[in-house]
């Protein structure tokens, strides 16, 4: 018996399926796979739709406004305004500039001793503010004019009995010679109460951080020399130091004091 060409040989226990029977099985598996994938897609889409419905139902029906941006945290970048009485820089030029006077005078007495104010050009301070501070100090009722002991008034240089000068350390040394100010101290010399700008800026140990009171002391002490007063010593422990004590060098055992005592006027 001849075997038909192309027909596989059948061995014992072998069942041959028709060749076309493979196709339905293969197609059926692909359809099932497609159904699984499609079912997954449908399930994901349904989940998204459900979430959207829940989100819509939870609102109040009004359109949500976009969230307002949080305000930026405030930063304290602003610096305090500079002190007009503190020089921004100090440079020796040797050139003195007069500050024009006002009409202010002690108790309105135009016959009082006139004082002028000048600042070295290399000292970068508000000149008008410095002149006002000198004037306030000298015309204060706690100062040299108390009880009518002296009468002072602010004038221009051509009418002044003395001048209050703010100068660099080098110029201070030149104006104060032959006194030895050593770039550190102030003085009265030749009709000038010369205030050392470095000392005006940094103060003195006796006054600690109280720069305002120390500056009052500087003015009153050097003007005291212009009025003819001499240096004094501390009268006793715990007492206020006389204004004519050299308080820049220390006041112990006295206490620092920027105003003339009654006994000094």
Residue, then its C-alpha position, 0 to 999 in steps of 0.5 A: x500500500x503506497x502512502x500518499x505523498x505529504x501524509x505523515x506517517x502514523x505511529x502507534x497511538x498517534x492521533x492526527x488532527x486535521x490540519x485546519x483544526x489548529x487554526x480555530x484554537x490559535x484564533x480562539x486564544x488571540x481573541x481571549x487575549x484581546x478580551x483580557x487586554x480590552x477588559x483591563x482597558x475598560x476597567x481602568x477607564x471606568x475607574x478614571x470615570x468613577x474618580x471624576x464623578x466622585x470628585x464632581x459630587x464632592x464639590x459645591x457646584x461652584x467653579x474652584x478658584x485657582x489657589x492663591x500663591x503663598x505670600x513670600x516670607x518677609x525679609x528684614x533686608x532694610x538697614x537702619x538709617x545711618x547716624x548723621x552724627x557718626x562720620x562715614x569716613x575720616x580722612x586728613x585734608x587740613x581744610x576746615x569748612x565753617x558751618x553757617x550759623x543760625x539765629x539761636x542764642x542762649x536765653x536770647x542774649x545777643x551779647x553773649x560769647x559767640x561760638x562758631x562750628x567748623x568741620x574738616x572736609x575729610x570728615x564725612x559727617x552731616x555738618x549741619x547735624x553736627x553743628x546742631x548737636x554742638x549748639x544743643x549741648x552748649x545751650x542746654x540748661x544743664x550746661x555752662x549757661x545754667x544759672x546765668x553763669x555764662x551766656x553763649x550764642x551761635x555765630x559765624x566765625x567773624x563774630x566768634x570768641x571761640x570755634x568748635x572744630x571736628x577734625x581728623x586725628x592728624x589735623x587735631x595733632x597739628x591744631x593742638x601742638x605743642x600739646x601732645x594729643x597723639x592722634x587720640x585726644x582732643x584739646x583747646x588751643x588758640x581759640x579752638x575747641x578741637x574734637x578728635x573725630x576718631x574719639x567722637x566716633x568711638x567714645x571712651x571706656x568710662x561711658x561704655x556704649x553711651x556715645x551720646x553722653x560722651x559726645x556731650x562731655x567732649x563738647x563741654x570739657x573742651x569749651x570749658x577750657x575756652x571759658x578759662x577752666x582748668x583740669x580738676x581731679x575726682x573729689x571722691x568715690x561714687x561722686x559725679x566727676x567734674x566736667x573738667x576731669x579728663x574723663x576720656x582717660x578714666x573717671x574712677x573712683x568717680x562716676x562719668x558725668x557730661x555736664x558742669x557741676x554747680x561748683x564749676x560754674 
